[in-house]
Amino acid sequence: MFPVSTPADAPVTPASRVVVVGGGPGGYEAALVARRLGADVTVVERAGLGGAAVLTDVMPSKTLIATAEWLTIADRAPELGIRTDGLAASGAVARHHIDLAAVNTRVKALAAAQSADIRGRLEREGVRILLGTGRLDGPTRVLVSTQEGVPDEVLEADVVLVATGATPRELPTARPDGERILTWTQLYDLTSLPEKLIVVGSGVTGAEFAGAYTSLGADVTLVSSRDRVLPGEDADAAELLEDVFKGRGMTVLSKSRAEGARRTADGVVVTLADGREVEGSHVLFAVGSIPTTAGIGLEEAGVRLSPSGHIQVDKVSRTSARGIYAAGDVTGVLPLASVAATQGRIAMSHALGDAVKPLSLRGVSANIFTAPEIATVGLSESRMQAMDMPYTVSMLPISRNPRAKMLGVREGFIKIFAHPASGTVLGAVLVGPRASESVFPLTLAVTHRMTTDQVAEAITVYPSMSGTIAEVARMLHHRLED
């Protein structure tokens, strides 16, 4: 969060003209709020409603990952007593054949359908939609172009929301070509499974795609510049996931920084900083993203940018320019679609004089869609240690859970952090199938400052994965009595 010193804005009248530049989660959620508050709303989007989250990032990647997840479930079939045609004498089930062209066709069709649904919703609410590129011409005017440098329409605005998102960062020594050297937005044009995929970057995006393509049957090498996969995540969760990756046949090159990539006759070669070379059929670079702020008139309109190029905003999404707000990845607050949507809603409520609660990241839950999934909420253990903050922690492996035993699930755990004196839940880490769904009760606990006793007192279904949440909470109660 970037603190911004801005004058108190007077509420804008509900008859105001609102222009939203960018139709992703931050943009379209803002547009819906503004319409409900009576504003005249125009959304300018150059690619399609839903933005990168729907068209090239979140929805496509999670659809691909969901397909890969079926294969990890199928691998447990013999253990559960399921016999299939093609069962080998050794008891191993024959590998399923992946038609990647069909998978990617479905991925893109679902993304397009979701984009169309969002567009339909906005149009039903009376939002005007312009397909083109928006550029600020001062704080109260947006120029819309369908061709670069040629403004087709000038929009006068009382309030402008910038939600232009971010794009994959590219290395000058490894320019994507859409065929062999790829960003994550280009994966969905592949028609066959890469024979040997090199993934550069072991953060969330790199780990998700490396895990998915391993499950789909590709030979994957993950290049990590750090000493482990997911260096910014909970250490126990990252260590478990790396062990799972290696157990599935993935090669993980730790402390190995990629300097560039070049094409060969039938593949690619990735050069590492220590001089080693890694050969593959394709390479995916997942080395972060760049905010889409260049060339859209922000600084000329008085909008302050950070050294990284992100728009600086306060907790109600105001920028340093009166009447201009920003939401989503372009702000660098937290790169989650849920946070972008919340920022957009807060921005319009504030701009149009409605009651508003400033953004709080305390109860934001996040999920890494690997197999197993990793869900987190609240303070991390590393953050509390850095703050020299007292805490107590309890953890249980999922393998002890009766429901997990029934499903053949072995990898995963539930970890809860609490204040040693009050028992207030400070944070949690969940690793296992559908962790993204299971984290919700702990999100409620962190958001509403519940205690571990209150979590433990809730009666859970037996058998269920959530039963382990209550059990870990009960363990913390005993520790508090010591």
C-alpha positions as CSV (number, residue, x, y, z in Angstrom):
1,M,0.0,0.0,0.0
2,F,1.4,3.4,-1.0
3,P,0.4,6.3,1.3
4,V,-0.8,9.3,-0.7
5,S,-1.3,12.8,0.6
6,T,-4.4,14.1,-1.1
7,P,-6.9,16.8,-0.2
8,A,-10.3,15.7,1.1
9,D,-12.5,15.2,-1.9
10,A,-16.0,16.6,-1.8
11,P,-18.6,14.0,-2.7
12,V,-19.6,13.9,-6.3
13,T,-23.3,14.2,-7.2
14,P,-25.0,11.0,-8.3
15,A,-25.5,12.5,-11.8
16,S,-21.8,12.5,-12.3
17,R,-20.0,11.1,-15.4
18,V,-17.7,8.2,-14.6
19,V,-15.2,6.8,-17.0
20,V,-13.5,3.5,-16.2
21,V,-10.4,2.7,-18.1
22,G,-9.9,-1.0,-18.0
23,G,-12.6,-3.7,-17.9
24,G,-11.0,-6.2,-15.5
25,P,-12.4,-7.1,-12.0
26,G,-11.5,-3.6,-10.6
27,G,-13.1,-1.9,-13.6
28,Y,-16.3,-3.8,-14.1
29,E,-17.1,-4.0,-10.3
30,A,-16.5,-0.3,-10.1
31,A,-18.9,0.3,-13.0
32,L,-21.7,-1.7,-11.4
33,V,-21.4,0.3,-8.1
34,A,-21.3,3.6,-10.0
35,R,-24.5,2.7,-11.9
36,R,-26.3,1.6,-8.7
37,L,-25.4,5.0,-7.3
38,G,-26.9,6.8,-10.3
39,A,-23.9,7.8,-12.3
40,D,-23.5,7.9,-16.1
41,V,-20.9,5.2,-16.6
42,T,-18.6,4.4,-19.6
43,V,-16.1,1.5,-19.5
44,V,-13.2,1.6,-22.0
45,E,-11.5,-1.7,-22.6
46,R,-9.1,-2.7,-25.3
47,A,-9.1,-6.5,-25.2
48,G,-12.5,-7.6,-23.8
49,L,-14.6,-7.4,-20.7
50,G,-13.0,-9.2,-17.8
51,G,-9.6,-8.0,-18.8
52,A,-6.5,-10.2,-18.3
53,A,-8.0,-11.9,-15.3
54,V,-10.7,-13.5,-17.5
55,L,-9.1,-13.6,-20.9
56,T,-5.4,-14.5,-20.4
57,D,-4.6,-15.0,-16.7
58,V,-6.8,-16.2,-13.8
59,M,-9.6,-18.0,-15.6
60,P,-7.6,-19.7,-18.4
61,S,-4.8,-20.8,-16.1
62,K,-7.2,-22.2,-13.4
63,T,-9.2,-24.0,-16.1
64,L,-6.0,-25.6,-17.4
65,I,-5.0,-26.5,-13.8
66,A,-8.4,-28.0,-13.1
67,T,-8.0,-30.3,-16.1
68,A,-4.5,-31.3,-14.8
69,E,-6.0,-31.9,-11.4
70,W,-8.2,-34.7,-12.8
71,L,-5.1,-36.6,-13.7
72,T,-3.6,-36.3,-10.2
73,I,-6.9,-37.8,-8.9
74,A,-6.8,-40.5,-11.5
75,D,-3.4,-41.5,-10.4
76,R,-4.9,-42.6,-7.1
77,A,-7.4,-44.9,-8.8
78,P,-5.7,-48.3,-8.2
79,E,-5.2,-47.5,-4.5
80,L,-9.0,-46.9,-4.2
81,G,-9.7,-50.2,-5.9
82,I,-10.7,-48.7,-9.2
83,R,-9.7,-50.9,-12.2
84,T,-9.5,-49.4,-15.7
85,D,-8.9,-50.7,-19.1
86,G,-5.2,-50.9,-19.9
87,L,-4.2,-51.8,-16.3
88,A,-0.7,-53.0,-16.5
89,A,0.5,-56.2,-14.7
90,S,2.5,-54.0,-12.3
91,G,-0.7,-52.4,-11.2
92,A,0.0,-49.1,-12.7
93,V,-2.8,-47.4,-14.7
94,A,-1.8,-46.5,-18.2
95,R,-1.3,-42.7,-18.7
96,H,-4.2,-40.8,-20.1
97,H,-3.7,-39.2,-23.5
98,I,-3.9,-35.4,-23.3
99,D,-5.3,-33.6,-26.3
100,L,-3.8,-30.2,-25.6
101,A,-5.5,-28.6,-28.6
102,A,-8.9,-29.7,-27.2
103,V,-8.0,-28.6,-23.7
104,N,-6.9,-25.1,-24.9
105,T,-10.0,-24.8,-27.1
106,R,-12.1,-25.4,-24.0
107,V,-10.0,-23.0,-22.0
108,K,-10.4,-20.1,-24.5
109,A,-14.1,-20.9,-25.0
110,L,-14.8,-20.7,-21.2
111,A,-12.9,-17.4,-21.0
112,A,-14.8,-15.9,-23.9
113,A,-18.1,-17.0,-22.4
114,Q,-17.2,-15.4,-19.0
115,S,-16.2,-12.2,-20.8
116,A,-19.6,-12.2,-22.7
117,D,-21.4,-12.8,-19.4
118,I,-19.7,-9.8,-17.8
119,R,-20.4,-7.6,-20.9
120,G,-24.1,-8.7,-20.8
121,R,-24.4,-7.8,-17.1
122,L,-22.9,-4.4,-17.6
123,E,-25.1,-3.6,-20.6
124,R,-28.2,-4.7,-18.6
125,E,-27.2,-2.3,-15.9
126,G,-27.0,0.6,-18.4
127,V,-23.2,0.8,-18.6
128,R,-21.8,2.1,-21.9
129,I,-18.9,0.0,-23.3
130,L,-16.3,1.2,-25.7
131,L,-13.7,-1.2,-27.2
132,G,-10.5,0.7,-27.6
133,T,-7.6,2.2,-25.7
134,G,-8.2,4.9,-23.1
135,R,-5.7,7.7,-22.5
136,L,-6.1,10.5,-20.0
137,D,-6.0,14.1,-21.3
138,G,-5.8,15.8,-18.0
139,P,-7.8,14.8,-14.9
140,T,-11.3,15.3,-16.4
141,R,-11.0,13.9,-20.0
142,V,-10.3,10.5,-21.5
143,L,-9.4,10.0,-25.2
144,V,-10.6,6.7,-26.7
145,S,-8.7,5.3,-29.7
146,T,-9.4,2.2,-31.7
147,Q,-6.2,2.8,-33.7
148,E,-3.0,3.8,-32.0
149,G,-2.6,7.6,-31.8
150,V,-6.0,8.3,-33.4
151,P,-8.6,9.4,-30.8
152,D,-12.1,8.4,-32.0
153,E,-14.0,9.9,-29.1
154,V,-13.4,12.3,-26.3
155,L,-15.1,11.5,-22.9
156,E,-15.6,14.2,-20.3
157,A,-15.6,12.9,-16.8
158,D,-16.2,13.9,-13.3
159,V,-14.6,10.8,-12.0
160,V,-12.0,8.5,-13.7
161,L,-11.0,5.1,-12.5
162,V,-7.8,3.6,-14.0
163,A,-7.8,-0.2,-13.9
164,T,-5.4,-1.1,-16.7
165,G,-3.8,-4.1,-15.0
166,A,-0.4,-5.5,-15.8
167,T,1.4,-7.5,-18.4
168,P,4.1,-10.2,-18.2
169,R,7.6,-9.0,-17.7
170,E,9.9,-9.9,-20.5
171,L,13.7,-10.3,-20.5
172,P,15.5,-8.5,-23.2
173,T,17.6,-11.6,-23.7
174,A,14.5,-13.9,-24.1
175,R,11.9,-12.1,-26.2
176,P,8.7,-14.2,-26.4
177,D,7.9,-15.5,-29.9
178,G,4.6,-17.2,-29.1
179,E,6.0,-20.5,-30.4
180,R,8.9,-21.7,-28.3
181,I,9.7,-18.8,-25.9
182,L,6.4,-18.0,-24.1
183,T,4.7,-15.9,-21.6
184,W,1.8,-17.3,-19.6
185,T,-0.6,-15.4,-22.0
186,Q,0.7,-17.4,-25.0
187,L,0.4,-20.9,-23.6
188,Y,-3.2,-21.4,-24.8
189,D,-2.2,-21.3,-28.5
190,L,-0.2,-24.6,-28.1
191,T,-1.7,-27.5,-30.0
192,S,0.4,-30.2,-28.5
193,L,1.9,-31.0,-25.2
194,P,5.5,-29.7,-24.8
195,E,7.9,-32.6,-24.8
196,K,10.2,-30.9,-22.4
197,L,9.0,-27.6,-20.8
198,I,11.4,-25.3,-19.0
199,V,9.6,-23.0,-16.5
200,V,11.7,-19.9,-15.5
201,G,10.4,-18.5,-12.2
202,S,9.3,-20.3,-9.1
203,G,6.8,-17.8,-7.7
204,V,3.1,-18.5,-7.8
205,T,2.6,-18.4,-11.6
206,G,5.7,-20.5,-12.3
207,A,4.8,-23.1,-9.7
208,E,1.2,-23.4,-10.9
209,F,2.1,-23.9,-14.5
210,A,5.0,-26.2,-13.7
211,G,2.8,-28.4,-11.6
212,A,0.0,-28.4,-14.1
213,Y,2.1,-29.4,-17.1
214,T,3.8,-32.1,-15.0
215,S,0.4,-33.6,-14.2
216,L,-0.6,-33.3,-17.9
217,G,2.4,-35.5,-18.8
218,A,5.2,-33.0,-19.9
219,D,8.8,-33.4,-18.8
220,V,9.2,-30.2,-16.7
221,T,12.3,-28.4,-15.4
222,L,11.6,-25.5,-13.0
223,V,14.4,-22.9,-12.8
224,S,14.4,-21.0,-9.5
225,S,16.7,-18.2,-8.6
226,R,16.0,-18.8,-4.9
227,D,16.8,-21.7,-2.7
228,R,13.3,-23.2,-2.9
229,V,10.0,-23.1,-4.8
230,L,7.6,-20.3,-3.7
231,P,10.2,-18.3,-1.8
232,G,7.6,-15.8,-0.6
233,E,5.2,-18.3,0.9
234,D,5.1,-20.3,4.1
235,A,8.3,-22.4,4.4
236,D,6.5,-25.6,5.4
237,A,4.1,-25.3,2.6
238,A,6.8,-24.6,0.0
239,E,9.0,-27.4,1.2
240,L,6.1,-29.9,1.0
241,L,5.1,-28.7,-2.5
242,E,8.7,-29.0,-3.8
243,D,8.9,-32.6,-2.5
244,V,5.6,-33.4,-4.3
245,F,6.9,-31.8,-7.5
246,K,10.1,-33.9,-7.4
247,G,8.1,-37.0,-6.5
248,R,6.1,-36.5,-9.7
249,G,9.2,-36.4,-11.8
250,M,9.8,-32.6,-12.0
251,T,13.4,-31.4,-12.1
252,V,13.9,-28.4,-9.8
253,L,17.0,-26.3,-10.3
254,S,17.4,-24.1,-7.1
255,K,19.7,-21.1,-6.9
256,S,19.8,-21.0,-10.7
257,R,19.2,-17.6,-12.3
258,A,18.2,-17.6,-16.0
259,E,19.9,-15.0,-18.1
260,G,18.3,-15.6,-21.4
261,A,17.0,-18.1,-24.0
262,R,17.5,-18.8,-27.6
263,R,15.8,-20.9,-30.2
264,T,17.4,-24.0,-31.7
265,A,16.3,-25.9,-34.8
266,D,13.7,-27.9,-32.8
267,G,13.6,-26.3,-29.4
268,V,15.2,-23.8,-27.0
269,V,18.3,-23.4,-24.8
270,V,18.1,-21.5,-21.6
271,T,21.3,-20.0,-20.3
272,L,21.9,-19.7,-16.6
273,A,24.0,-17.1,-14.8
274,D,26.7,-19.7,-13.9
275,G,27.2,-20.7,-17.5
276,R,25.1,-23.9,-17.6
277,E,22.6,-24.4,-20.4
278,V,19.3,-26.2,-20.1
279,E,17.8,-27.6,-23.3
280,G,14.0,-28.1,-23.8
281,S,11.3,-28.0,-26.4
282,H,9.7,-24.9,-25.0
283,V,10.3,-22.3,-22.2
284,L,7.8,-20.4,-20.2
285,F,9.0,-17.2,-18.5
286,A,7.1,-16.4,-15.3
287,V,9.3,-13.6,-13.9
288,G,6.7,-11.1,-12.7
289,S,4.6,-8.5,-14.3
290,I,4.8,-4.8,-15.3
291,P,2.0,-2.3,-14.5
292,T,0.2,-0.9,-17.6
293,T,0.9,2.7,-16.8
294,A,3.2,3.9,-19.6
295,G,1.8,6.2,-22.3
296,I,-1.7,6.7,-21.0
297,G,-1.3,10.2,-19.7
298,L,-1.1,9.5,-16.0
299,E,1.8,11.7,-14.9
300,E,0.6,14.5,-17.2
301,A,-2.8,14.4,-15.3
302,G,-1.0,14.7,-12.0
303,V,-1.1,11.0,-11.0
304,R,1.9,10.0,-8.9
305,L,3.7,6.7,-9.8
306,S,6.0,4.7,-7.7
307,P,9.6,3.8,-8.8
308,S,8.2,0.5,-10.0
309,G,5.7,2.3,-12.2
310,H,2.6,1.5,-10.1
311,I,-0.1,4.1,-9.4
312,Q,0.1,5.2,-5.8
313,V,-3.2,5.1,-4.0
314,D,-4.6,5.5,-0.5
315,K,-7.0,3.1,1.2
316,V,-10.0,4.4,-0.7
317,S,-8.2,4.1,-4.0
318,R,-7.6,7.8,-4.5
319,T,-4.6,8.8,-6.5
320,S,-2.7,12.1,-6.1
321,A,-4.9,13.8,-8.7
322,R,-8.3,15.0,-7.6
323,G,-11.1,12.9,-9.1
324,I,-8.8,10.1,-10.4
325,Y,-8.9,6.7,-8.7
326,A,-7.1,3.4,-9.5
327,A,-7.7,-0.2,-8.7
328,G,-6.1,-3.6,-9.3
329,D,-2.7,-4.8,-10.4
330,V,-1.9,-1.3,-11.7
331,T,-1.7,-0.1,-8.1
332,G,0.7,-2.9,-6.8
333,V,-1.3,-3.2,-3.6
334,L,-1.9,-7.0,-3.9
335,P,-2.1,-8.8,-7.2
336,L,-5.4,-10.6,-6.6
337,A,-8.6,-10.3,-8.6
338,S,-10.6,-10.2,-5.3
339,V,-8.5,-7.2,-4.1
340,A,-8.9,-5.4,-7.4
341,A,-12.7,-5.8,-7.3
342,T,-12.8,-4.5,-3.7
343,Q,-10.6,-1.5,-4.6
344,G,-13.0,-0.7,-7.5
345,R,-16.1,-0.9,-5.4
346,I,-14.5,1.2,-2.6
347,A,-13.4,3.8,-5.2
348,M,-16.8,4.4,-6.6
349,S,-18.5,4.4,-3.2
350,H,-16.1,7.1,-2.0
351,A,-16.2,9.1,-5.2
352,L,-20.0,9.2,-5.3
353,G,-20.5,10.0,-1.7
354,D,-21.8,6.6,-0.4
355,A,-20.8,5.1,2.9
356,V,-17.4,3.4,2.5
357,K,-15.0,1.4,4.6
358,P,-11.3,1.8,3.7
359,L,-9.5,-1.2,2.2
360,S,-8.1,-3.6,4.8
361,L,-5.8,-6.5,3.8
362,R,-6.1,-8.1,7.2
363,G,-8.6,-10.7,6.2
364,V,-7.6,-11.2,2.5
365,S,-7.2,-14.9,1.7
366,A,-5.1,-16.1,-1.2
367,N,-4.6,-19.4,-2.9
368,I,-2.0,-21.1,-5.0
369,F,-3.7,-23.5,-7.4
370,T,-1.1,-26.3,-7.3
371,A,-1.8,-29.9,-6.4
372,P,-2.0,-29.8,-3.4
373,E,-3.4,-26.2,-3.2
374,I,-1.9,-23.7,-0.7
375,A,-4.3,-21.2,0.9
376,T,-3.3,-18.5,3.3
377,V,-5.0,-15.8,5.3
378,G,-3.8,-13.2,7.8
379,L,-0.2,-12.8,9.0
380,S,2.4,-15.1,7.8
381,E,4.9,-16.7,10.2
382,S,7.8,-14.9,8.5
383,R,6.1,-11.6,8.9
384,M,5.4,-12.1,12.6
385,Q,9.0,-13.2,13.1
386,A,10.2,-10.1,11.3
387,M,8.0,-7.9,13.5
388,D,9.2,-9.7,16.6
389,M,5.5,-10.4,17.3
390,P,4.5,-13.1,19.9
391,Y,2.5,-15.9,18.5
392,T,1.7,-19.6,19.1
393,V,1.2,-22.1,16.3
394,S,-0.3,-25.6,15.9
395,M,-0.3,-27.8,12.9
396,L,-1.6,-31.2,11.9
397,P,-1.0,-33.2,8.7
398,I,-4.0,-33.9,6.5
399,S,-3.1,-37.6,6.3
400,R,-4.6,-38.1,9.8
401,N,-8.0,-36.8,8.6
402,P,-10.5,-39.6,8.1
403,R,-12.0,-38.0,5.0
404,A,-8.5,-37.6,3.5
405,K,-7.8,-41.3,4.2
406,M,-11.0,-42.2,2.3
407,L,-9.9,-40.1,-0.7
408,G,-6.4,-41.4,-0.7
409,V,-5.0,-37.9,0.1
410,R,-1.6,-37.9,1.8
411,E,0.0,-34.5,1.2
412,G,-1.1,-31.5,3.1
413,F,-1.5,-29.9,6.5
414,I,-3.4,-27.2,8.4
415,K,-1.5,-24.6,10.5
416,I,-3.1,-21.9,12.6
417,F,-1.3,-19.0,14.3
418,A,-2.8,-17.4,17.4
419,H,-1.9,-14.7,19.9
420,P,-0.5,-16.5,23.0
421,A,-2.5,-14.3,25.5
422,S,-5.8,-13.7,23.9
423,G,-6.1,-16.7,21.6
424,T,-7.1,-14.4,18.7
425,V,-6.5,-16.1,15.3
426,L,-3.7,-14.2,13.6
427,G,-3.3,-16.2,10.4
428,A,-3.5,-19.7,8.9
429,V,-2.0,-21.9,6.2
430,L,-3.9,-24.7,4.6
431,V,-2.3,-27.2,2.2
432,G,-4.5,-29.8,0.5
433,P,-7.2,-30.5,-2.0
434,R,-9.6,-27.5,-2.4
435,A,-7.7,-25.5,0.2
436,S,-9.2,-22.5,-1.6
437,E,-12.7,-23.5,-0.3
438,S,-11.6,-24.7,3.1
439,V,-9.9,-21.5,4.1
440,F,-13.1,-19.5,4.3
441,P,-13.9,-20.3,8.0
442,L,-10.4,-19.1,9.0
443,T,-10.9,-16.0,6.8
444,L,-13.9,-15.2,8.9
445,A,-11.9,-15.9,12.1
446,V,-9.1,-13.5,11.1
447,T,-11.5,-10.8,9.7
448,H,-13.7,-10.7,12.8
449,R,-10.8,-11.3,15.3
450,M,-12.3,-14.6,16.6
451,T,-10.4,-16.7,19.1
452,T,-9.2,-20.3,18.6
453,D,-11.8,-21.3,21.2
454,Q,-14.6,-19.8,19.1
455,V,-13.3,-21.7,16.1
456,A,-13.0,-25.0,18.1
457,E,-16.5,-24.6,19.5
458,A,-18.1,-24.9,16.0
459,I,-19.3,-28.4,15.4
460,T,-18.0,-29.8,12.1
461,V,-19.3,-32.5,9.8
462,Y,-17.7,-36.0,10.4
463,P,-15.9,-37.0,8.4
464,S,-14.8,-33.8,6.7
465,M,-11.5,-32.0,5.9
466,S,-12.8,-29.1,7.9
467,G,-12.7,-31.3,11.0
468,T,-9.0,-30.8,11.1
469,I,-9.4,-27.1,11.3
470,A,-11.4,-27.4,14.6
471,E,-8.9,-30.0,15.9
472,V,-5.9,-27.7,15.3
473,A,-7.9,-24.9,17.0
474,R,-8.5,-27.2,20.0
475,M,-4.8,-27.9,20.2
476,L,-4.1,-24.2,20.6
477,H,-6.6,-24.0,23.4
478,H,-4.6,-26.5,25.3
479,R,-1.4,-24.6,24.7
480,L,-2.9,-21.4,26.0
481,E,-3.8,-23.2,29.3
482,D,-0.1,-24.3,29.8
